[in-house]
């Protein structure tokens, strides 16, 4: 939601629709993950190159769009805290009830922390040229993409290995410096993903500078609805899917 020059509220529905499209992809991906991996219909599915590309597309879409959407947030600090609390709740539920699928510093915790970071750095970020900020953010994302795997380079191309002592504490996993024993089924450390979030934040300034925001008022009904209710759908979709699949596989295996 944003005000135009006439002080009328304008909602950029296309951003909601793009978020909704990413959300639908995520729900379908998690359903396939549950079928093939959790219920062991085909555990090799998770290692397919197509699966990896699909998963990265969903992640990058969500993070970039969240960065874009922060430009319209009236209370980013409050929203960041709420997302972190929901992330901690999901961690507690998975650790207690399905420890084999425990989630530590998943997407909600990441987005919550990214919102707080941008809020704290807002005055600085808003004084950076949007082109420079966008390009630098993408370059930093590429250079630090391998930090969770122990190196700095360019995406999967390792240039030099980081020292092992940096990865000795699980407490630093939220940064991207997890120990070899660390495991999480949904893991988005600040490095490198916060740079992609920054890129989304700068991208909207580019759109506004070129007067292209009018293109984003278009509504795509189904995806627009999903995008506007993305947090609720994200929270409930896995329990619903798991419940349905548990019933289906129960009768299939009778």
C-alpha positions in Angstrom: 0.0 0.0 0.0 1.3 3.4 -0.9 0.0 7.0 -1.3 0.0 8.7 -4.6 0.4 12.4 -5.2 -3.3 13.0 -4.6 -3.0 11.3 -1.1 -5.2 8.5 -2.2 -4.2 5.0 -1.1 -2.9 2.9 -4.0 -2.2 -0.8 -3.7 0.3 -2.4 -6.0 -1.6 -5.5 -6.7 0.9 -7.0 -9.1 3.4 -7.3 -6.2 0.8 -9.2 -4.2 0.2 -11.4 -7.3 3.9 -12.1 -7.8 4.2 -13.0 -4.1 1.1 -15.2 -4.5 2.7 -17.0 -7.5 5.8 -17.7 -5.4 3.6 -18.9 -2.6 1.7 -21.3 -4.8 5.0 -22.7 -6.0 6.2 -23.1 -2.4 3.0 -25.0 -1.4 3.4 -27.3 -4.4 7.1 -27.8 -3.7 6.4 -28.7 0.0 3.7 -31.1 -1.1 6.1 -32.8 -3.4 8.8 -32.8 -0.7 6.4 -34.4 1.7 5.2 -37.0 -0.8 8.6 -38.0 -2.1 10.9 -37.4 0.9 8.9 -37.5 4.2 6.6 -40.3 3.0 9.5 -41.9 1.1 7.7 -42.3 -2.3 11.0 -41.4 -4.0 13.8 -40.0 -1.7 16.0 -39.3 -4.7 13.6 -36.6 -5.8 15.2 -34.0 -3.5 18.6 -34.4 -5.3 17.3 -33.8 -8.8 18.7 -30.7 -10.5 15.2 -29.6 -11.5 14.2 -29.8 -7.8 17.2 -27.6 -6.9 16.4 -25.0 -9.5 12.7 -24.9 -8.5 13.6 -24.5 -4.8 16.1 -21.6 -5.5 13.5 -19.9 -7.7 11.0 -19.9 -4.9 13.5 -18.7 -2.3 14.9 -15.9 -4.4 11.4 -14.8 -5.5 10.1 -14.5 -1.9 13.2 -12.7 -0.6 13.4 -10.2 -3.4 9.6 -9.4 -3.2 9.9 -9.1 0.6 12.7 -6.5 0.1 10.5 -4.7 -2.4 7.5 -4.8 0.0 9.5 -3.3 2.8 9.3 0.0 1.0 5.6 0.1 1.9 5.7 -1.1 5.5 4.6 1.4 8.1 5.9 -0.6 11.0 8.9 -2.7 9.8 10.4 -3.1 13.2 7.1 -4.5 14.6 6.6 -6.8 11.6 10.2 -8.0 11.9 9.7 -8.9 15.6 6.4 -10.7 14.8 8.0 -12.7 12.0 10.9 -13.7 14.4 8.4 -14.8 17.1 6.5 -16.9 14.5 9.8 -18.4 13.3 10.7 -19.3 16.9 7.3 -20.9 17.3 7.9 -23.0 14.2 11.3 -24.0 15.5 9.8 -25.1 18.8 7.0 -27.1 17.1 9.4 -29.0 14.8 12.0 -29.7 17.4 9.4 -31.1 19.8 7.1 -33.0 17.4 9.2 -33.8 14.3 12.9 -33.5 15.4 14.1 -35.1 12.2 12.7 -32.2 10.3 13.7 -29.5 12.8 13.8 -25.9 11.5 16.5 -23.6 12.8 16.6 -20.0 11.4 14.2 -20.7 8.7 12.7 -18.2 6.2 10.5 -16.4 8.8 13.4 -15.7 11.1 15.5 -14.6 8.2 12.9 -12.2 6.9 12.2 -10.8 10.4 15.9 -10.1 10.9 16.3 -8.6 7.4 13.4 -6.2 8.1 15.0 -5.1 11.3 18.4 -4.7 9.7 17.0 -2.5 6.9 15.0 -0.5 9.4 18.1 0.2 11.4 20.1 1.1 8.2 17.3 2.9 6.5 18.8 6.4 6.6 22.1 5.0 5.2 20.5 2.8 2.5 18.2 5.7 1.3 21.3 7.8 0.7 22.8 5.2 -1.5 22.1 5.5 -5.2 19.5 2.9 -6.1 21.5 1.6 -9.1 24.7 1.4 -7.1 22.9 -0.2 -4.2 21.1 -2.8 -6.4 24.3 -3.8 -8.3 26.4 -3.9 -5.2 23.8 -6.1 -3.4 23.7 -8.6 -6.3 27.5 -8.7 -6.5 27.8 -9.3 -2.7 25.1 -12.0 -2.9 27.2 -13.8 -5.6 30.5 -13.4 -3.7 29.2 -14.5 -0.3 26.9 -17.2 -1.6 29.3 -19.9 -0.5 29.8 -18.7 3.0 27.5 -21.3 4.5 29.5 -23.9 2.7 32.8 -22.6 3.9 34.1 -20.4 1.1 34.0 -17.1 -0.7 33.8 -17.1 -4.5 31.2 -16.5 -7.2 28.1 -18.6 -6.5 29.2 -22.2 -6.7 32.8 -21.3 -7.9 35.1 -21.3 -4.9 37.9 -18.8 -4.9 39.3 -19.3 -1.4 38.3 -21.4 1.6 37.4 -19.8 4.9 39.1 -21.0 8.1 37.5 -23.9 9.9 37.5 -22.2 13.3 34.8 -19.8 12.0 32.4 -22.8 11.8 32.9 -24.2 15.3 29.8 -22.8 16.9 26.1 -23.5 16.1 25.3 -20.2 17.7 26.7 -18.5 14.7 24.5 -20.4 12.2 22.1 -17.5 11.8 25.0 -15.6 10.2 25.9 -18.4 7.9 28.8 -19.9 10.0 27.2 -23.2 11.1 29.2 -26.0 12.5 29.5 -29.4 10.6 26.9 -30.9 13.0 24.3 -28.2 12.4 21.2 -29.3 10.5 18.0 -27.5 9.5 15.4 -28.5 6.9 14.7 -24.8 6.2 17.8 -22.6 6.6 18.3 -19.1 5.5 21.3 -17.4 7.1 21.8 -13.7 6.9 24.8 -14.2 4.7 24.3 -14.3 1.8 20.5 -13.9 1.7 20.3 -10.4 3.3 22.1 -9.0 0.2 19.2 -10.4 -2.0 16.8 -8.7 0.4 18.7 -5.4 -0.1 18.5 -5.9 -3.8 14.7 -6.1 -3.6 14.6 -3.0 -1.4 16.7 -1.0 -4.0 14.8 -2.4 -7.0 11.5 -0.6 -6.1 13.4 2.7 -5.9 14.5 2.0 -9.5 10.9 1.3 -10.5 9.7 4.6 -8.9 12.5 6.6 -10.4 11.4 5.6 -13.9 7.7 6.1 -13.2 6.9 2.4 -13.7 5.0 1.9 -10.5 1.7 2.4 -12.4 2.4 -0.9 -14.1 2.0 -2.6 -10.7 -1.6 -1.7 -9.9 -2.9 -4.5 -12.1 -4.7 -7.2 -10.2 -4.5 -10.9 -11.0 -7.4 -12.2 -8.7 -6.3 -15.7 -7.5 -2.6 -14.8 -7.0 -3.5 -11.4 -5.6 -5.5 -13.0 -2.9 -2.8 -15.6 -2.1 -0.2 -12.9 -1.9 -2.2 -10.7 0.5 -2.6 -13.7 2.8 0.8 -15.2 2.3 1.8 -15.3 6.0 -1.3 -17.1 7.1 -1.1 -19.6 4.2 2.6 -20.2 5.0 1.9 -21.0 8.6 -1.0 -23.4 8.0 -0.1 -25.0 4.7 2.4 -27.7 6.0 0.1 -29.0 8.8 -2.8 -29.2 6.3 -0.7 -31.0 3.6 0.9 -33.4 6.1 -2.5 -34.2 7.6 -4.1 -34.9 4.2 -1.1 -37.0 3.0 -1.0 -39.0 6.3 -4.6 -40.0 5.6 -4.0 -40.8 1.9 -0.9 -42.9 2.6 -2.6 -44.7 5.5 -5.3 -46.0 3.1 -2.8 -46.6 0.3 -0.7 -48.8 2.6 -3.6 -50.8 4.1 
